[in-house]
Amino acid sequence: MTTAIRIFLKQSVMNRGLPFELKLSPQLDVAEFYHLVKSVSPIVKVGDNNPKSVNQYFGDENEYPEFEDYFND
């Protein structure tokens, strides 16, 4: 066993738990999360009867030319 693991295990036994403190990061509320998502990417509502929205959501078809052989439509 390496020295670091031995020290970790000894400290864990002496502390009767982990030899460091675990902290949870504060959670975002729904409004903050929505604002963060909206600022990062535009919201596009996709409808099956609106091909323009599908193109807007999925972006440029030529973005991945290496897959042209698989999707010839």
mmCIF file of the N, C-alpha and C atoms, coordinates in Angstrom:
data_MODEL
# 
_entry.id   MODEL 
# 
loop_
_atom_site.group_PDB 
_atom_site.id 
_atom_site.type_symbol 
_atom_site.label_atom_id 
_atom_site.label_alt_id 
_atom_site.label_comp_id 
_atom_site.label_asym_id 
_atom_site.label_entity_id 
_atom_site.label_seq_id 
_atom_site.pdbx_PDB_ins_code 
_atom_site.Cartn_x 
_atom_site.Cartn_y 
_atom_site.Cartn_z 
_atom_site.occupancy 
_atom_site.B_iso_or_equiv 
_atom_site.pdbx_formal_charge 
_atom_site.auth_seq_id 
_atom_site.auth_comp_id 
_atom_site.auth_asym_id 
_atom_site.auth_atom_id 
_atom_site.pdbx_PDB_model_num 
ATOM 1   N N  . MET A 1 1  ? 0.834   -1.184 0.000   1.00 0.00 ? 1  MET A N  1 
ATOM 2   C CA . MET A 1 1  ? 0.000   0.000  0.000   1.00 0.00 ? 1  MET A CA 1 
ATOM 3   C C  . MET A 1 1  ? 0.879   1.247  0.000   1.00 0.00 ? 1  MET A C  1 
ATOM 4   N N  . THR A 1 2  ? 0.450   2.262  -0.688  1.00 0.00 ? 2  THR A N  1 
ATOM 5   C CA . THR A 1 2  ? 1.258   3.479  -0.724  1.00 0.00 ? 2  THR A CA 1 
ATOM 6   C C  . THR A 1 2  ? 1.137   4.244  0.587   1.00 0.00 ? 2  THR A C  1 
ATOM 7   N N  . THR A 1 3  ? 2.080   5.108  0.816   1.00 0.00 ? 3  THR A N  1 
ATOM 8   C CA . THR A 1 3  ? 2.113   5.890  2.047   1.00 0.00 ? 3  THR A CA 1 
ATOM 9   C C  . THR A 1 3  ? 0.885   6.780  2.170   1.00 0.00 ? 3  THR A C  1 
ATOM 10  N N  . ALA A 1 4  ? 0.452   7.365  1.064   1.00 0.00 ? 4  ALA A N  1 
ATOM 11  C CA . ALA A 1 4  ? -0.714  8.259  1.099   1.00 0.00 ? 4  ALA A CA 1 
ATOM 12  C C  . ALA A 1 4  ? -1.976  7.519  1.534   1.00 0.00 ? 4  ALA A C  1 
ATOM 13  N N  . ILE A 1 5  ? -2.131  6.294  1.059   1.00 0.00 ? 5  ILE A N  1 
ATOM 14  C CA . ILE A 1 5  ? -3.325  5.518  1.430   1.00 0.00 ? 5  ILE A CA 1 
ATOM 15  C C  . ILE A 1 5  ? -3.249  5.133  2.901   1.00 0.00 ? 5  ILE A C  1 
ATOM 16  N N  . ARG A 1 6  ? -2.076  4.755  3.377   1.00 0.00 ? 6  ARG A N  1 
ATOM 17  C CA . ARG A 1 6  ? -1.918  4.418  4.801   1.00 0.00 ? 6  ARG A CA 1 
ATOM 18  C C  . ARG A 1 6  ? -2.263  5.609  5.679   1.00 0.00 ? 6  ARG A C  1 
ATOM 19  N N  . ILE A 1 7  ? -1.748  6.771  5.326   1.00 0.00 ? 7  ILE A N  1 
ATOM 20  C CA . ILE A 1 7  ? -2.047  7.973  6.111   1.00 0.00 ? 7  ILE A CA 1 
ATOM 21  C C  . ILE A 1 7  ? -3.547  8.257  6.087   1.00 0.00 ? 7  ILE A C  1 
ATOM 22  N N  . PHE A 1 8  ? -4.161  8.134  4.922   1.00 0.00 ? 8  PHE A N  1 
ATOM 23  C CA . PHE A 1 8  ? -5.605  8.368  4.811   1.00 0.00 ? 8  PHE A CA 1 
ATOM 24  C C  . PHE A 1 8  ? -6.383  7.402  5.704   1.00 0.00 ? 8  PHE A C  1 
ATOM 25  N N  . LEU A 1 9  ? -6.028  6.119  5.666   1.00 0.00 ? 9  LEU A N  1 
ATOM 26  C CA . LEU A 1 9  ? -6.737  5.131  6.474   1.00 0.00 ? 9  LEU A CA 1 
ATOM 27  C C  . LEU A 1 9  ? -6.526  5.372  7.967   1.00 0.00 ? 9  LEU A C  1 
ATOM 28  N N  . LYS A 1 10 ? -5.314  5.706  8.383   1.00 0.00 ? 10 LYS A N  1 
ATOM 29  C CA . LYS A 1 10 ? -5.050  6.002  9.798   1.00 0.00 ? 10 LYS A CA 1 
ATOM 30  C C  . LYS A 1 10 ? -5.867  7.203  10.259  1.00 0.00 ? 10 LYS A C  1 
ATOM 31  N N  . GLN A 1 11 ? -5.887  8.248  9.449   1.00 0.00 ? 11 GLN A N  1 
ATOM 32  C CA . GLN A 1 11 ? -6.659  9.445  9.802   1.00 0.00 ? 11 GLN A CA 1 
ATOM 33  C C  . GLN A 1 11 ? -8.153  9.132  9.854   1.00 0.00 ? 11 GLN A C  1 
ATOM 34  N N  . SER A 1 12 ? -8.623  8.281  8.956   1.00 0.00 ? 12 SER A N  1 
ATOM 35  C CA . SER A 1 12 ? -10.031 7.906  8.940   1.00 0.00 ? 12 SER A CA 1 
ATOM 36  C C  . SER A 1 12 ? -10.402 7.168  10.220  1.00 0.00 ? 12 SER A C  1 
ATOM 37  N N  . VAL A 1 13 ? -9.538  6.285  10.689  1.00 0.00 ? 13 VAL A N  1 
ATOM 38  C CA . VAL A 1 13 ? -9.792  5.547  11.934  1.00 0.00 ? 13 VAL A CA 1 
ATOM 39  C C  . VAL A 1 13 ? -9.739  6.495  13.128  1.00 0.00 ? 13 VAL A C  1 
ATOM 40  N N  . MET A 1 14 ? -8.747  7.367  13.151  1.00 0.00 ? 14 MET A N  1 
ATOM 41  C CA . MET A 1 14 ? -8.609  8.297  14.283  1.00 0.00 ? 14 MET A CA 1 
ATOM 42  C C  . MET A 1 14 ? -9.784  9.269  14.358  1.00 0.00 ? 14 MET A C  1 
ATOM 43  N N  . ASN A 1 15 ? -10.280 9.715  13.227  1.00 0.00 ? 15 ASN A N  1 
ATOM 44  C CA . ASN A 1 15 ? -11.404 10.668 13.189  1.00 0.00 ? 15 ASN A CA 1 
ATOM 45  C C  . ASN A 1 15 ? -12.758 9.970  13.213  1.00 0.00 ? 15 ASN A C  1 
ATOM 46  N N  . ARG A 1 16 ? -12.738 8.637  13.104  1.00 0.00 ? 16 ARG A N  1 
ATOM 47  C CA . ARG A 1 16 ? -13.974 7.844  13.019  1.00 0.00 ? 16 ARG A CA 1 
ATOM 48  C C  . ARG A 1 16 ? -14.847 8.326  11.867  1.00 0.00 ? 16 ARG A C  1 
ATOM 49  N N  . GLY A 1 17 ? -14.213 8.599  10.774  1.00 0.00 ? 17 GLY A N  1 
ATOM 50  C CA . GLY A 1 17 ? -14.893 9.061  9.573   1.00 0.00 ? 17 GLY A CA 1 
ATOM 51  C C  . GLY A 1 17 ? -13.868 9.613  8.604   1.00 0.00 ? 17 GLY A C  1 
ATOM 52  N N  . LEU A 1 18 ? -14.338 10.348 7.671   1.00 0.00 ? 18 LEU A N  1 
ATOM 53  C CA . LEU A 1 18 ? -13.438 10.946 6.685   1.00 0.00 ? 18 LEU A CA 1 
ATOM 54  C C  . LEU A 1 18 ? -12.595 12.033 7.337   1.00 0.00 ? 18 LEU A C  1 
ATOM 55  N N  . PRO A 1 19 ? -11.321 12.107 6.999   1.00 0.00 ? 19 PRO A N  1 
ATOM 56  C CA . PRO A 1 19 ? -10.459 13.112 7.609   1.00 0.00 ? 19 PRO A CA 1 
ATOM 57  C C  . PRO A 1 19 ? -10.573 14.496 6.980   1.00 0.00 ? 19 PRO A C  1 
ATOM 58  N N  . PHE A 1 20 ? -11.679 14.779 6.366   1.00 0.00 ? 20 PHE A N  1 
ATOM 59  C CA . PHE A 1 20 ? -11.935 16.096 5.789   1.00 0.00 ? 20 PHE A CA 1 
ATOM 60  C C  . PHE A 1 20 ? -13.429 16.338 5.835   1.00 0.00 ? 20 PHE A C  1 
ATOM 61  N N  . GLU A 1 21 ? -13.812 17.583 5.681   1.00 0.00 ? 21 GLU A N  1 
ATOM 62  C CA . GLU A 1 21 ? -15.223 17.957 5.762   1.00 0.00 ? 21 GLU A CA 1 
ATOM 63  C C  . GLU A 1 21 ? -15.834 17.998 4.366   1.00 0.00 ? 21 GLU A C  1 
ATOM 64  N N  . LEU A 1 22 ? -17.001 17.407 4.242   1.00 0.00 ? 22 LEU A N  1 
ATOM 65  C CA . LEU A 1 22 ? -17.736 17.455 2.981   1.00 0.00 ? 22 LEU A CA 1 
ATOM 66  C C  . LEU A 1 22 ? -18.757 18.576 3.049   1.00 0.00 ? 22 LEU A C  1 
ATOM 67  N N  . LYS A 1 23 ? -18.812 19.370 2.010   1.00 0.00 ? 23 LYS A N  1 
ATOM 68  C CA . LYS A 1 23 ? -19.783 20.461 1.959   1.00 0.00 ? 23 LYS A CA 1 
ATOM 69  C C  . LYS A 1 23 ? -20.595 20.334 0.688   1.00 0.00 ? 23 LYS A C  1 
ATOM 70  N N  . LEU A 1 24 ? -21.870 20.548 0.805   1.00 0.00 ? 24 LEU A N  1 
ATOM 71  C CA . LEU A 1 24 ? -22.740 20.574 -0.362  1.00 0.00 ? 24 LEU A CA 1 
ATOM 72  C C  . LEU A 1 24 ? -22.774 21.984 -0.908  1.00 0.00 ? 24 LEU A C  1 
ATOM 73  N N  . SER A 1 25 ? -22.713 22.102 -2.216  1.00 0.00 ? 25 SER A N  1 
ATOM 74  C CA . SER A 1 25 ? -22.827 23.423 -2.814  1.00 0.00 ? 25 SER A CA 1 
ATOM 75  C C  . SER A 1 25 ? -24.280 23.871 -2.717  1.00 0.00 ? 25 SER A C  1 
ATOM 76  N N  . PRO A 1 26 ? -24.508 25.153 -2.557  1.00 0.00 ? 26 PRO A N  1 
ATOM 77  C CA . PRO A 1 26 ? -25.897 25.625 -2.449  1.00 0.00 ? 26 PRO A CA 1 
ATOM 78  C C  . PRO A 1 26 ? -26.669 25.359 -3.738  1.00 0.00 ? 26 PRO A C  1 
ATOM 79  N N  . GLN A 1 27 ? -27.903 24.964 -3.578  1.00 0.00 ? 27 GLN A N  1 
ATOM 80  C CA . GLN A 1 27 ? -28.718 24.661 -4.740  1.00 0.00 ? 27 GLN A CA 1 
ATOM 81  C C  . GLN A 1 27 ? -29.362 25.933 -5.286  1.00 0.00 ? 27 GLN A C  1 
ATOM 82  N N  . LEU A 1 28 ? -29.539 25.950 -6.595  1.00 0.00 ? 28 LEU A N  1 
ATOM 83  C CA . LEU A 1 28 ? -30.220 27.071 -7.238  1.00 0.00 ? 28 LEU A CA 1 
ATOM 84  C C  . LEU A 1 28 ? -31.719 26.863 -7.123  1.00 0.00 ? 28 LEU A C  1 
ATOM 85  N N  . ASP A 1 29 ? -32.431 27.943 -6.943  1.00 0.00 ? 29 ASP A N  1 
ATOM 86  C CA . ASP A 1 29 ? -33.880 27.793 -7.002  1.00 0.00 ? 29 ASP A CA 1 
ATOM 87  C C  . ASP A 1 29 ? -34.306 27.780 -8.471  1.00 0.00 ? 29 ASP A C  1 
ATOM 88  N N  . VAL A 1 30 ? -35.553 27.515 -8.715  1.00 0.00 ? 30 VAL A N  1 
ATOM 89  C CA . VAL A 1 30 ? -36.049 27.327 -10.075 1.00 0.00 ? 30 VAL A CA 1 
ATOM 90  C C  . VAL A 1 30 ? -35.852 28.582 -10.919 1.00 0.00 ? 30 VAL A C  1 
ATOM 91  N N  . ALA A 1 31 ? -36.115 29.748 -10.341 1.00 0.00 ? 31 ALA A N  1 
ATOM 92  C CA . ALA A 1 31 ? -35.983 30.997 -11.099 1.00 0.00 ? 31 ALA A CA 1 
ATOM 93  C C  . ALA A 1 31 ? -34.530 31.247 -11.503 1.00 0.00 ? 31 ALA A C  1 
ATOM 94  N N  . GLU A 1 32 ? -33.592 31.005 -10.581 1.00 0.00 ? 32 GLU A N  1 
ATOM 95  C CA . GLU A 1 32 ? -32.176 31.197 -10.907 1.00 0.00 ? 32 GLU A CA 1 
ATOM 96  C C  . GLU A 1 32 ? -31.723 30.208 -11.975 1.00 0.00 ? 32 GLU A C  1 
ATOM 97  N N  . PHE A 1 33 ? -32.187 28.960 -11.871 1.00 0.00 ? 33 PHE A N  1 
ATOM 98  C CA . PHE A 1 33 ? -31.830 27.949 -12.858 1.00 0.00 ? 33 PHE A CA 1 
ATOM 99  C C  . PHE A 1 33 ? -32.364 28.325 -14.240 1.00 0.00 ? 33 PHE A C  1 
ATOM 100 N N  . TYR A 1 34 ? -33.623 28.764 -14.308 1.00 0.00 ? 34 TYR A N  1 
ATOM 101 C CA . TYR A 1 34 ? -34.223 29.160 -15.576 1.00 0.00 ? 34 TYR A CA 1 
ATOM 102 C C  . TYR A 1 34 ? -33.446 30.322 -16.194 1.00 0.00 ? 34 TYR A C  1 
ATOM 103 N N  . HIS A 1 35 ? -33.081 31.303 -15.359 1.00 0.00 ? 35 HIS A N  1 
ATOM 104 C CA . HIS A 1 35 ? -32.326 32.456 -15.853 1.00 0.00 ? 35 HIS A CA 1 
ATOM 105 C C  . HIS A 1 35 ? -30.962 32.016 -16.393 1.00 0.00 ? 35 HIS A C  1 
ATOM 106 N N  . LEU A 1 36 ? -30.294 31.092 -15.694 1.00 0.00 ? 36 LEU A N  1 
ATOM 107 C CA . LEU A 1 36 ? -28.998 30.603 -16.128 1.00 0.00 ? 36 LEU A CA 1 
ATOM 108 C C  . LEU A 1 36 ? -29.105 29.872 -17.459 1.00 0.00 ? 36 LEU A C  1 
ATOM 109 N N  . VAL A 1 37 ? -30.089 29.002 -17.587 1.00 0.00 ? 37 VAL A N  1 
ATOM 110 C CA . VAL A 1 37 ? -30.267 28.247 -18.831 1.00 0.00 ? 37 VAL A CA 1 
ATOM 111 C C  . VAL A 1 37 ? -30.611 29.181 -19.976 1.00 0.00 ? 37 VAL A C  1 
ATOM 112 N N  . LYS A 1 38 ? -31.470 30.143 -19.717 1.00 0.00 ? 38 LYS A N  1 
ATOM 113 C CA . LYS A 1 38 ? -31.884 31.082 -20.762 1.00 0.00 ? 38 LYS A CA 1 
ATOM 114 C C  . LYS A 1 38 ? -30.710 31.944 -21.229 1.00 0.00 ? 38 LYS A C  1 
ATOM 115 N N  . SER A 1 39 ? -29.809 32.288 -20.317 1.00 0.00 ? 39 SER A N  1 
ATOM 116 C CA . SER A 1 39 ? -28.668 33.118 -20.701 1.00 0.00 ? 39 SER A CA 1 
ATOM 117 C C  . SER A 1 39 ? -27.625 32.324 -21.479 1.00 0.00 ? 39 SER A C  1 
ATOM 118 N N  . VAL A 1 40 ? -27.578 31.013 -21.279 1.00 0.00 ? 40 VAL A N  1 
ATOM 119 C CA . VAL A 1 40 ? -26.578 30.188 -21.952 1.00 0.00 ? 40 VAL A CA 1 
ATOM 120 C C  . VAL A 1 40 ? -27.028 29.780 -23.349 1.00 0.00 ? 40 VAL A C  1 
ATOM 121 N N  . SER A 1 41 ? -28.268 29.350 -23.483 1.00 0.00 ? 41 SER A N  1 
ATOM 122 C CA . SER A 1 41 ? -28.755 28.903 -24.786 1.00 0.00 ? 41 SER A CA 1 
ATOM 123 C C  . SER A 1 41 ? -30.155 29.439 -25.037 1.00 0.00 ? 41 SER A C  1 
ATOM 124 N N  . PRO A 1 42 ? -30.427 29.805 -26.268 1.00 0.00 ? 42 PRO A N  1 
ATOM 125 C CA . PRO A 1 42 ? -31.762 30.310 -26.574 1.00 0.00 ? 42 PRO A CA 1 
ATOM 126 C C  . PRO A 1 42 ? -32.799 29.183 -26.501 1.00 0.00 ? 42 PRO A C  1 
ATOM 127 N N  . ILE A 1 43 ? -33.989 29.533 -26.066 1.00 0.00 ? 43 ILE A N  1 
ATOM 128 C CA . ILE A 1 43 ? -35.061 28.553 -25.974 1.00 0.00 ? 43 ILE A CA 1 
ATOM 129 C C  . ILE A 1 43 ? -35.785 28.494 -27.316 1.00 0.00 ? 43 ILE A C  1 
ATOM 130 N N  . VAL A 1 44 ? -35.880 27.296 -27.861 1.00 0.00 ? 44 VAL A N  1 
ATOM 131 C CA . VAL A 1 44 ? -36.551 27.082 -29.134 1.00 0.00 ? 44 VAL A CA 1 
ATOM 132 C C  . VAL A 1 44 ? -37.650 26.059 -28.903 1.00 0.00 ? 44 VAL A C  1 
ATOM 133 N N  . LYS A 1 45 ? -38.877 26.449 -29.175 1.00 0.00 ? 45 LYS A N  1 
ATOM 134 C CA . LYS A 1 45 ? -39.989 25.522 -29.048 1.00 0.00 ? 45 LYS A CA 1 
ATOM 135 C C  . LYS A 1 45 ? -40.134 24.771 -30.374 1.00 0.00 ? 45 LYS A C  1 
ATOM 136 N N  . VAL A 1 46 ? -39.954 23.452 -30.307 1.00 0.00 ? 46 VAL A N  1 
ATOM 137 C CA . VAL A 1 46 ? -39.966 22.624 -31.506 1.00 0.00 ? 46 VAL A CA 1 
ATOM 138 C C  . VAL A 1 46 ? -41.339 21.995 -31.658 1.00 0.00 ? 46 VAL A C  1 
ATOM 139 N N  . GLY A 1 47 ? -41.894 22.114 -32.853 1.00 0.00 ? 47 GLY A N  1 
ATOM 140 C CA . GLY A 1 47 ? -43.175 21.505 -33.150 1.00 0.00 ? 47 GLY A CA 1 
ATOM 141 C C  . GLY A 1 47 ? -43.067 20.614 -34.375 1.00 0.00 ? 47 GLY A C  1 
ATOM 142 N N  . ASP A 1 48 ? -43.798 19.507 -34.357 1.00 0.00 ? 48 ASP A N  1 
ATOM 143 C CA . ASP A 1 48 ? -43.709 18.583 -35.485 1.00 0.00 ? 48 ASP A CA 1 
ATOM 144 C C  . ASP A 1 48 ? -44.326 19.164 -36.750 1.00 0.00 ? 48 ASP A C  1 
ATOM 145 N N  . ASN A 1 49 ? -45.183 20.160 -36.602 1.00 0.00 ? 49 ASN A N  1 
ATOM 146 C CA . ASN A 1 49 ? -45.799 20.775 -37.772 1.00 0.00 ? 49 ASN A CA 1 
ATOM 147 C C  . ASN A 1 49 ? -45.082 22.069 -38.185 1.00 0.00 ? 49 ASN A C  1 
ATOM 148 N N  . ASN A 1 50 ? -43.902 22.309 -37.605 1.00 0.00 ? 50 ASN A N  1 
ATOM 149 C CA . ASN A 1 50 ? -43.146 23.515 -37.925 1.00 0.00 ? 50 ASN A CA 1 
ATOM 150 C C  . ASN A 1 50 ? -41.699 23.133 -38.249 1.00 0.00 ? 50 ASN A C  1 
ATOM 151 N N  . PRO A 1 51 ? -41.406 22.805 -39.523 1.00 0.00 ? 51 PRO A N  1 
ATOM 152 C CA . PRO A 1 51 ? -40.051 22.380 -39.892 1.00 0.00 ? 51 PRO A CA 1 
ATOM 153 C C  . PRO A 1 51 ? -38.985 23.437 -39.627 1.00 0.00 ? 51 PRO A C  1 
ATOM 154 N N  . LYS A 1 52 ? -39.374 24.703 -39.669 1.00 0.00 ? 52 LYS A N  1 
ATOM 155 C CA . LYS A 1 52 ? -38.409 25.764 -39.408 1.00 0.00 ? 52 LYS A CA 1 
ATOM 156 C C  . LYS A 1 52 ? -37.889 25.681 -37.963 1.00 0.00 ? 52 LYS A C  1 
ATOM 157 N N  . SER A 1 53 ? -38.777 25.357 -37.026 1.00 0.00 ? 53 SER A N  1 
ATOM 158 C CA . SER A 1 53 ? -38.349 25.238 -35.639 1.00 0.00 ? 53 SER A CA 1 
ATOM 159 C C  . SER A 1 53 ? -37.416 24.046 -35.444 1.00 0.00 ? 53 SER A C  1 
ATOM 160 N N  . VAL A 1 54 ? -37.648 22.968 -36.180 1.00 0.00 ? 54 VAL A N  1 
ATOM 161 C CA . VAL A 1 54 ? -36.766 21.796 -36.099 1.00 0.00 ? 54 VAL A CA 1 
ATOM 162 C C  . VAL A 1 54 ? -35.383 22.161 -36.614 1.00 0.00 ? 54 VAL A C  1 
ATOM 163 N N  . ASN A 1 55 ? -35.319 22.864 -37.747 1.00 0.00 ? 55 ASN A N  1 
ATOM 164 C CA . ASN A 1 55 ? -34.030 23.301 -38.292 1.00 0.00 ? 55 ASN A CA 1 
ATOM 165 C C  . ASN A 1 55 ? -33.326 24.262 -37.346 1.00 0.00 ? 55 ASN A C  1 
ATOM 166 N N  . GLN A 1 56 ? -34.094 25.144 -36.710 1.00 0.00 ? 56 GLN A N  1 
ATOM 167 C CA . GLN A 1 56 ? -33.514 26.100 -35.780 1.00 0.00 ? 56 GLN A CA 1 
ATOM 168 C C  . GLN A 1 56 ? -32.970 25.369 -34.550 1.00 0.00 ? 56 GLN A C  1 
ATOM 169 N N  . TYR A 1 57 ? -33.668 24.349 -34.080 1.00 0.00 ? 57 TYR A N  1 
ATOM 170 C CA . TYR A 1 57 ? -33.234 23.622 -32.887 1.00 0.00 ? 57 TYR A CA 1 
ATOM 171 C C  . TYR A 1 57 ? -31.982 22.792 -33.146 1.00 0.00 ? 57 TYR A C  1 
ATOM 172 N N  . PHE A 1 58 ? -31.979 22.049 -34.252 1.00 0.00 ? 58 PHE A N  1 
ATOM 173 C CA . PHE A 1 58 ? -30.870 21.163 -34.525 1.00 0.00 ? 58 PHE A CA 1 
ATOM 174 C C  . PHE A 1 58 ? -29.719 21.849 -35.246 1.00 0.00 ? 58 PHE A C  1 
ATOM 175 N N  . GLY A 1 59 ? -29.931 23.042 -35.719 1.00 0.00 ? 59 GLY A N  1 
ATOM 176 C CA . GLY A 1 59 ? -28.847 23.808 -36.314 1.00 0.00 ? 59 GLY A CA 1 
ATOM 177 C C  . GLY A 1 59 ? -28.545 23.428 -37.743 1.00 0.00 ? 59 GLY A C  1 
ATOM 178 N N  . ASP A 1 60 ? -27.334 23.703 -38.130 1.00 0.00 ? 60 ASP A N  1 
ATOM 179 C CA . ASP A 1 60 ? -26.886 23.516 -39.499 1.00 0.00 ? 60 ASP A CA 1 
ATOM 180 C C  . ASP A 1 60 ? -26.714 22.038 -39.812 1.00 0.00 ? 60 ASP A C  1 
ATOM 181 N N  . GLU A 1 61 ? -27.314 21.591 -40.914 1.00 0.00 ? 61 GLU A N  1 
ATOM 182 C CA . GLU A 1 61 ? -27.173 20.196 -41.313 1.00 0.00 ? 61 GLU A CA 1 
ATOM 183 C C  . GLU A 1 61 ? -25.748 19.862 -41.732 1.00 0.00 ? 61 GLU A C  1 
ATOM 184 N N  . ASN A 1 62 ? -25.003 20.835 -42.165 1.00 0.00 ? 62 ASN A N  1 
ATOM 185 C CA . ASN A 1 62 ? -23.634 20.605 -42.627 1.00 0.00 ? 62 ASN A CA 1 
ATOM 186 C C  . ASN A 1 62 ? -22.616 20.688 -41.488 1.00 0.00 ? 62 ASN A C  1 
ATOM 187 N N  . GLU A 1 63 ? -23.111 20.680 -40.269 1.00 0.00 ? 63 GLU A N  1 
ATOM 188 C CA . GLU A 1 63 ? -22.217 20.805 -39.126 1.00 0.00 ? 63 GLU A CA 1 
ATOM 189 C C  . GLU A 1 63 ? -21.328 19.568 -38.968 1.00 0.00 ? 63 GLU A C  1 
ATOM 190 N N  . TYR A 1 64 ? -21.852 18.406 -39.336 1.00 0.00 ? 64 TYR A N  1 
ATOM 191 C CA . TYR A 1 64 ? -21.093 17.159 -39.227 1.00 0.00 ? 64 TYR A CA 1 
ATOM 192 C C  . TYR A 1 64 ? -21.051 16.468 -40.588 1.00 0.00 ? 64 TYR A C  1 
ATOM 193 N N  . PRO A 1 65 ? -20.185 16.912 -41.495 1.00 0.00 ? 65 PRO A N  1 
ATOM 194 C CA . PRO A 1 65 ? -20.155 16.341 -42.841 1.00 0.00 ? 65 PRO A CA 1 
ATOM 195 C C  . PRO A 1 65 ? -19.687 14.890 -42.869 1.00 0.00 ? 65 PRO A C  1 
ATOM 196 N N  . GLU A 1 66 ? -19.027 14.425 -41.813 1.00 0.00 ? 66 GLU A N  1 
ATOM 197 C CA . GLU A 1 66 ? -18.546 13.037 -41.807 1.00 0.00 ? 66 GLU A CA 1 
ATOM 198 C C  . GLU A 1 66 ? -19.686 12.025 -41.735 1.00 0.00 ? 66 GLU A C  1 
ATOM 199 N N  . PHE A 1 67 ? -20.911 12.477 -41.417 1.00 0.00 ? 67 PHE A N  1 
ATOM 200 C CA . PHE A 1 67 ? -22.054 11.568 -41.332 1.00 0.00 ? 67 PHE A CA 1 
ATOM 201 C C  . PHE A 1 67 ? -22.969 11.642 -42.554 1.00 0.00 ? 67 PHE A C  1 
ATOM 202 N N  . GLU A 1 68 ? -22.552 12.323 -43.609 1.00 0.00 ? 68 GLU A N  1 
ATOM 203 C CA . GLU A 1 68 ? -23.393 12.487 -44.789 1.00 0.00 ? 68 GLU A CA 1 
ATOM 204 C C  . GLU A 1 68 ? -23.767 11.154 -45.428 1.00 0.00 ? 68 GLU A C  1 
ATOM 205 N N  . ASP A 1 69 ? -22.851 10.187 -45.395 1.00 0.00 ? 69 ASP A N  1 
ATOM 206 C CA . ASP A 1 69 ? -23.134 8.883  -46.004 1.00 0.00 ? 69 ASP A CA 1 
ATOM 207 C C  . ASP A 1 69 ? -24.241 8.124  -45.273 1.00 0.00 ? 69 ASP A C  1 
ATOM 208 N N  . TYR A 1 70 ? -24.412 8.393  -43.979 1.00 0.00 ? 70 TYR A N  1 
ATOM 209 C CA . TYR A 1 70 ? -25.404 7.693  -43.177 1.00 0.00 ? 70 TYR A CA 1 
ATOM 210 C C  . TYR A 1 70 ? -26.799 8.306  -43.311 1.00 0.00 ? 70 TYR A C  1 
ATOM 211 N N  . PHE A 1 71 ? -26.856 9.610  -43.520 1.00 0.00 ? 71 PHE A N  1 
ATOM 212 C CA . PHE A 1 71 ? -28.137 10.308 -43.562 1.00 0.00 ? 71 PHE A CA 1 
ATOM 213 C C  . PHE A 1 71 ? -28.291 11.039 -44.880 1.00 0.00 ? 71 PHE A C  1 
ATOM 214 N N  . ASN A 1 72 ? -28.718 10.351 -45.894 1.00 0.00 ? 72 ASN A N  1 
ATOM 215 C CA . ASN A 1 72 ? -28.952 10.954 -47.202 1.00 0.00 ? 72 ASN A CA 1 
ATOM 216 C C  . ASN A 1 72 ? -30.443 11.193 -47.352 1.00 0.00 ? 72 ASN A C  1 
ATOM 217 N N  . ASP A 1 73 ? -30.859 12.390 -47.009 1.00 0.00 ? 73 ASP A N  1 
ATOM 218 C CA . ASP A 1 73 ? -32.299 12.692 -47.167 1.00 0.00 ? 73 ASP A CA 1 
ATOM 219 C C  . ASP A 1 73 ? -32.532 13.910 -47.999 1.00 0.00 ? 73 ASP A C  1 
# 
